[in-house]
Amino acid sequence: MEIFSTEEIAGRIKELMISEGYNQKQFTKKIDFHNSNFGQILKGERKVNQNLIGKILAVFPGLRSEWLINGEGEMYESEEIGKRTSELYDVMSKEVTKPRLPITAAAGNISEYLDGVKMHECEQIPVIRSMPDYDFTMVVKGNSMEPKFEGGDEIACKKVEKIIEWGKAYVLATRDGAVLKRLYQDGDGVRCVSYNHEEYPDFHVDGDDILGVYRVVGLIRI
């Protein structure tokens, strides 16, 4: 990845932020650059890489790359273009999306994605407004929950903070991966029950092995 000279570009990024009226938090959110080292970049203590340059130029298409990278010429092609492109991006960015986790409801660590560790790997899809509020969608794998949930179905899930309705369908995030099951209280943990009893017997998950519980609030079947 190409690395650019640091202090001078950092100075121009700060100049751009001031010109557009953004503080550091607002600016990183606008350009979708969620990096805890951004403050050090602005101070010239860390390198400015091509990823950051690309994000800035994508959000402010009227911004001249020659100015940002080399300090040549004016900041914008024209003052009016700068204002229009920024306003246009604000309108476009109002579309609300939710992450589609790139794992199935039979494998993978949900927590890694929802904690932001791998959020860059998640496809962001427009919110399905016909469904109740949800945190993410993911795809069902296998036939353990047929006929209610089939392999290939996409389910919308909402994190449970307090009360679990026993007997309802949940995605359970465990240390061994994610499973889609009906949950029942079972001592210090939960009993996981499939709709397809003949092929998939019930099993127990200890409370210490549970990383998160997510209620299934919607389903898409193509």
LOLO-949128 format. One record per residue: residue in one letter; x, y, z of N, C-alpha, C in turn. Coordinates in steps of 0.001 Angstrom, whole numbers, padded with zeros to 6 digits, always signed. Layout:
<recs>
AXYZXYZXYZ/...
</recs>
This chain:
<recs>
M+000848-001191+000000+000000+000000+000000+000891+001252+000000/E+000564+002200-000835+001389+003400-000951+001284+004260+000304/I+002416+004761+000774+002464+005633+001938+002871+007031+001489/F+002148+008040+001964+002412+009407+001576+003163+010142+002688/S+003815+011257+002335+004484+012064+003347+003464+012485+004395/T+003891+012529+005632+002944+012558+006736+002493+013941+007193/E+003399+014743+007696+003020+015968+008386+002281+016950+007493/E+002746+017113+006252+002119+018095+005366+000703+017665+004987/I+000507+016373+004680-000836+015902+004343-001746+015996+005566/A-001216+015648+006737-002005+015753+007956-002479+017191+008156/G-001599+018149+007863-001975+019550+007978-003088+019923+007024/R-003043+019369+005803-004090+019673+004817-005406+018988+005190/I-005327+017802+005801-006553+017149+006266-007224+017996+007343/K-006420+018539+008259-006977+019416+009298-007568+020671+008672/E-006909+021189+007649-007431+022371+006951-008774+022059+006305/L-008893+020861+005721-010144+020436+005109-011236+020310+006172/M-010909+019724+007305-011879+019561+008389-012407+020911+008857/I-011506+021864+009033-011907+023213+009468-012780+023874+008411/S-012379+023725+007144-013123+024333+006044-014544+023788+005960/E-014689+022474+006207-016000+021827+006094-016786+021873+007404/G-016133+022298+008489-016832+022453+009755-016997+021176+010559/Y-016029+020244+010456-016108+018982+011181-015054+018912+012281/N-015447+018312+013416-014437+017947+014392-013917+016549+014039/Q-012981+016049+014824-012349+014771+014481-013356+013627+014427/K-014230+013534+015413-015215+012452+015457-016183+012522+014284/Q-016657+013730+013982-017598+013903+012873-016949+013569+011540/F-015691+013959+011392-014986+013738+010127-014754+012256+009873/T-014280+011532+010891-014020+010096+010698-015320+009344+010408/K-016421+009778+011020-017710+009147+010734-018141+009434+009304/K-017930+010652+008848-018349+011029+007494-017596+010248+006430/I-016283+010046+006643-015489+009339+005634-015424+007844+005914/D-016119+007389+006975-016155+005963+007335-014748+005428+007576/F-013986+006160+008366-012617+005752+008705-012543+005574+010213/H-012879+004364+010667-012947+004094+012101-011609+003525+012555/N-010692+004429+012838-009334+004043+013201-008928+004819+014443/S-008589+004077+015490-008237+004732+016754-006952+005547+016651/N-006205+005365+015561-004946+006079+015391-005098+007382+014602/F-006353+007758+014282-006550+008936+013444-005994+010193+014109/G-006126+010277+015441-005585+011435+016155-004083+011548+015983/Q-003383+010415+015992-001932+010418+015787-001585+010787+014354/I-002462+010387+013419-002250+010765+012016-002310+012281+011875/L-003303+012903+012528-003452+014354+012448-002259+015077+013067/K-001625+014450+014043-000455+015049+014677+000831+014785+013896/G+000717+014005+012823+001899+013682+012039+002740+012584+012648/E+002179+011859+013613+002932+010812+014293+002770+009459+013623/R+001789+009338+012738+001583+008099+011999+001459+008396+010510/K+001766+007404+009707+001742+007557+008263+000317+007726+007739/V+000202+008463+006659-001063+008601+005929-001019+007604+004784/N-001956+006640+004782-001905+005628+003728-002954+005875+002650/Q-002888+005047+001630-003745+005231+000454-005215+005025+000788/N-005505+004177+001783-006882+003922+002174-007546+005200+002673/L-006852+005932+003534-007392+007186+004071-007558+008221+002967/I-006558+008348+002110-006639+009297+000996-007834+008977+000108/G-008012+007674-000187-009119+007264-001057-010476+007582-000465/K-010630+007369+000842-011908+007642+001496-012237+009136+001475/I-011235+009957+001707-011458+011408+001709-011879+011879+000320/L-011166+011417-000698-011473+011851-002066-012831+011332-002525/A-013247+010156-002028-014548+009595-002408-015696+010407-001815/V-015510+010899-000588-016571+011648+000090-016635+013092-000399/F-015483+013645-000782-015426+015023-001276-014912+015003-002717/P-015777+014566-003671-015316+014412-005046-014866+015706-005708/G-015248+016859-005181-014769+018122-005734-013393+018502-005221/L-012896+017738-004262-011586+018010-003686-010492+017587-004665/R-009493+018412-004832-008428+018114-005785-007379+017227-005119/S-007132+016047-005726-006147+015111-005180-004754+015728-005180/E-004461+016575-006175-003144+017222-006235-002912+018112-005017/W-004001+018770-004584-003876+019613-003395-003686+018775-002142/L-004519+017730-002000-004470+016920-000788-003131+016205-000638/I-002630+015628-001729-001414+014816-001644-000146+015657-001730/N-000143+016606-002662+001094+017352-002935+001045+018818-002525/G-000141+019306-002165-000262+020711-001803-000255+021646-002994/E-000576+021114-004172-000532+021915-005397-001910+022501-005718/G-001960+023793-006031-003184+024428-006474-004182+024672-005357/E-005460+024801-005762-006532+025093-004815-007091+023812-004202/M-007778+023993-003083-008360+022841-002398-009419+022159-003272/Y-010334+022970-003822-011413+022434-004662-011262+022916-006095/E-011883+022162-006997-011939+022589-008391-012560+023969-008474/S-013597+024186-007643-014188+025519-007483-014891+025539-006140/E-015083+026701-005588-015739+026809-004287-017140+026249-004331/E-017860+026496-005424-019239+026026-005538-019300+024516-005615/I-018344+023878-006337-018307+022418-006422-018105+021823-005040/G-017213+022413-004260-016963+021909-002918-018221+021883-002084/K-018999+022956-002117-020222+023023-001340-021249+022011-001836/R-021411+021909-003162-022428+021013-003715-022115+019559-003431/T-020856+019156-003593-020508+017749-003401-020678+017342-001949/S-020335+018223-001035-020496+017912+000384-021976+017770+000738/E-022806+018665+000214-024237+018601+000482-024856+017348-000135/L-024406+016985-001349-024926+015800-002020-024575+014548-001228/Y-023376+014468-000716-022981+013297+000053-023809+013182+001331/D-024113+014306+001955-024929+014277+003162-026291+013663+002879/V-026891+014002+001726-028199+013460+001360-028095+011962+001099/M-027063+011554+000338-026907+010143-000023-026609+009281+001193/S-025872+009821+002150-025443+009024+003292-026548+008808+004315/K-027720+009402+004105-028807+009234+005046-029504+007894+004906/E-029207+007119+003858-029793+005799+003725-029279+004917+004859/V-030199+004331+005597-029838+003526+006755-029555+002094+006312/T-028444+001546+006782-028101+000169+006448-027847-000620+007724/K-027851-001931+007577-027506-002845+008662-026518-003868+008114/P-025650-004405+008984-024663-005370+008496-025259-006744+008233/R-024810-007363+007160-025081-008777+006902-023805-009533+007259/L-023857-010320+008318-022661-011010+008778-022224-012067+007760/P-020944-012108+007417-020450-013084+006437-020189-014445+007060/I-021044-014844+008000-020992-016177+008590-022403-016720+008610/T-022564-018023+008778-023896-018626+008825-024313-018845+010262/A-025594-019150+010432-026131-019409+011761-025802-020824+012204/A-024684-021343+011740-024226-022660+012184-022729-022643+012399/A-022119-021463+012274-020667-021373+012435-020261-019924+012605/G-019018-019708+013064-018481-018355+013131-018733-017677+014463/N-017941-016654+014724-018001-015914+015988-018687-014572+015761/I-019959-014471+016167-020722-013237+015971-020054-012063+016675/S-019568-012302+017889-019024-011216+018699-017882-010489+018002/E-017062-011222+017249-015952-010591+016545-016444-009537+015569/Y-017601-009794+014973-018132-008862+013990-018861-007706+014664/L-019714-007994+015638-020512-006946+016255-019681-006053+017156/D-018547-006535+017628-017656-005685+018411-016789-004809+017519/G-016957-004957+016196-016245-004101+015265-014912-004657+014799/V-014523-005837+015302-013228-006391+014927-013170-006682+013435/K-014268-007177+012897-014297-007536+011485-015449-006850+010751/M-015911-005721+011281-017057-005062+010671-016792-004672+009230/H-015523-004442+008872-015200-004084+007493-015495-005228+006534/E-015652-006457+007056-015950-007603+006201-017447-007768+005966/C-018263-007016+006702-019710-007160+006599-020264-006334+005445/E-021120-006935+004653-021837-006191+003621-022916-005358+004300/Q-022999-004089+003948-024018-003212+004505-025199-003173+003538/I-026371-003630+003991-027542-003677+003124-028617-002739+003670/P-029433-002145+002777-030493-001244+003238-031403-001928+004251/V-031836-001163+005231-032709-001704+006268-034000-002222+005650/I-034436-003404+006096-035705-003984+005648-036786-003398+006548/R-037458-002379+006057-038340-001584+006909-039612-002326+007307/S-039952-003414+006616-041141-004184+006987-040909-005036+008226/M-039663-005144+008661-039337-005951+009836-039226-005080+011085/P-039400-005700+012264-039116-004969+013509-037651-004568+013552/D-037310-003684+014476-035922-003230+014603-034988-004418+014812/Y-033851-004422+014127-032902-005525+014258-031483-004979+014160/D-030512-005816+014584-029112-005396+014615-028335-005853+013393/F-028674-007020+012861-027938-007576+011727-028753-008690+011091/T-028334-009104+009907-028906-010294+009284-027798-011309+009054/M-028198-012565+008910-027243-013618+008602-028000-014755+007916/V-027268-015654+007301-027868-016734+006519-027893-018020+007333/V-029002-018758+007211-029159-020036+007901-028466-021138+007108/K-027797-022038+007825-027134-023175+007200-027708-024462+007763/G-027944-025458+006886-028410-026765+007343-029908-026869+007469/N-030370-028029+007933-031809-028310+007987-032301-028622+009391/S-031514-028278+010419-031897-028630+011791-033146-027902+012262/M-033444-026748+011642-034596-025956+012088-035744-025970+011082/E-035699-026889+010133-036831-027041+009206-038027-027638+009957/P-039237-027253+009578-039592-026480+008381-039656-024962+008595/K-039498-024507+009849-039656-023067+010101-038529-022261+009465/F-037301-022775+009552-036149-022107+008956-035422-023093+008054/E-035229-022702+006798-034564-023571+005833-033173-023055+005520/G-032299-023946+005090-030971-023537+004676-031052-022528+003547/G-030325-021419+003680-030374-020352+002683-031272-019200+003082/D-032150-019412+004066-032972-018301+004568-032064-017231+005172/E-032490-015984+005071-031778-014888+005729-032619-014414+006892/I-032035-014415+008084-032775-014043+009279-032262-012714+009834/A-033189-011921+010378-032848-010658+011026-032864-010885+012533/C-031824-010413+013218-031654-010711+014640-031466-009443+015466/K-031980-009494+016702-031882-008381+017640-031302-008892+018954/K-030279-008209+019464-029645-008647+020695-030608-008565+021874/V-030588-009625+022693-031422-009680+023893-030616-009156+025073/E-031144-008177+025773-030438-007594+026908-030856-008226+028231/K-032142-008579+028370-032609-009066+029669-033426-010349+029574/I-034614-010280+028997-035567-011380+029084-035528-012262+027837/I-035412-013568+028062-035503-014553+026984-036869-015213+027065/E-037592-015257+025957-038870-015956+025904-038577-017411+025565/W-038592-018255+026586-038226-019650+026388-039135-020321+025361/G-038526-021113+024510-039263-021809+023460-039251-021095+022126/K-038794-019825+022111-038709-019063+020871-037356-019295+020192/A-037266-018914+018919-036037-019109+018142-035050-017975+018392/Y-033818-018354+018677-032738-017396+018914-031470-017873+018219/V-030618-016900+017887-029258-017240+017495-028410-017096+018750/L-027755-018190+019104-026928-018226+020308-025459-018154+019891/A-024768-017108+020339-023338-016971+020053-022574-017663+021176/T-021809-018691+020833-021053-019452+021824-019571-019410+021468/R-018753-019965+022360-017318-020006+022109-016984-020900+020922/D-017919-021798+020577-017701-022710+019449-018356-022234+018158/G-019013-021077+018205-019660-020562+017003-021099-020167+017274/A-021845-019919+016218-023236-019473+016325-024178-020594+015941/V-025266-020751+016713-026280-021759+016406-027660-021120+016451/L-028548-021599+015601-029942-021161+015573-030785-022265+016190/K-031393-021985+017348-032170-023002+018062-033306-022352+018840/R-034252-023186+019265-035202-022765+020280-034533-022958+021627/L-034663-021988+022516-033952-022034+023782-034899-022293+024950/Y-034399-023112+025889-035120-023396+027120-034145-023293+028283/Q-034629-022805+029418-033769-022702+030592-033339-024093+031036/D-032073-024215+031381-031538-025520+031754-030411-025320+032772/G-030785-025199+034061-029790-024978+035096-029093-023645+034924/D-027762-023680+034910-026965-022465+034746-026754-022092+033278/G-027347-022856+032381-027194-022586+030959-028525-022676+030230/V-028480-023101+028974-029698-023243+028183-029701-024591+027465/R-030895-025071+027179-031059-026275+026364-031440-025824+024964/C-030722-026304+023974-030944-025923+022580-031735-027023+021885/V-032860-026621+021306-033786-027586+020720-034019-027267+019255/S-033921-028295+018396-034172-028150+016961-035620-028489+016652/Y-036135-027938+015558-037440-028368+015078-037342-029772+014488/N-036207-030072+013893-035974-031382+013278-035422-032333+014347/H-036340-032829+015213-035918-033649+016352-035278-034961+015920/E-035749-035540+014845-035297-036876+014465-033805-036914+014149/E-033305-035883+013521-031900-035869+013123-031005-035113+014106/Y-031595-034197+014882-030772-033326+015716-031278-033341+017166/P-030609-034088+018051-031021-034147+019457-030732-032835+020186/D-031426-032638+021292-031194-031453+022117-029775-031484+022690/F-029239-030293+023025-027947-030243+023701-027908-029039+024645/H-027004-029103+025598-026879-028085+026639-025683-027191+026358/V-025838-025887+026631-024728-024940+026554-024603-024249+027902/D-023418-024345+028518-023190-023688+029811-023261-022169+029669/G-023717-021532+030735-023822-020076+030719-022491-019392+030465/D-021400-019966+030981-020074-019369+030790-019609-019407+029335/D-020219-020286+028535-019824-020419+027132-020679-019571+026200/I-021663-018850+026758-022560-018025+025944-021993-016615+025827/L-021764-016150+024602-021219-014816+024357-022301-013796+024026/G-023457-014259+023585-024542-013352+023232-025773-014132+022807/V-026944-013523+023007-028212-014138+022621-028961-013143+021745/Y-029456-013601+020591-030071-012716+019608-031415-013310+019151/R-032473-012576+019374-033818-013035+019010-034020-012908+017502/V-034567-013924+016895-034901-013866+015466-036201-013088+015308/V-036144-011936+014660-037309-011066+014552-037878-010998+013125/G-037195-011621+012173-037680-011591+010798-036967-012601+009938/L-037569-012904+008800-037012-013916+007891-037273-013528+006446/I-036282-013766+005602-036442-013573+004152-036173-014915+003484/R-037105-015359+002695-036938-016625+001966-037154-016369+000487/I-036120-016691-000307-036201-016456-001757-036512-017773-002466/
</recs>
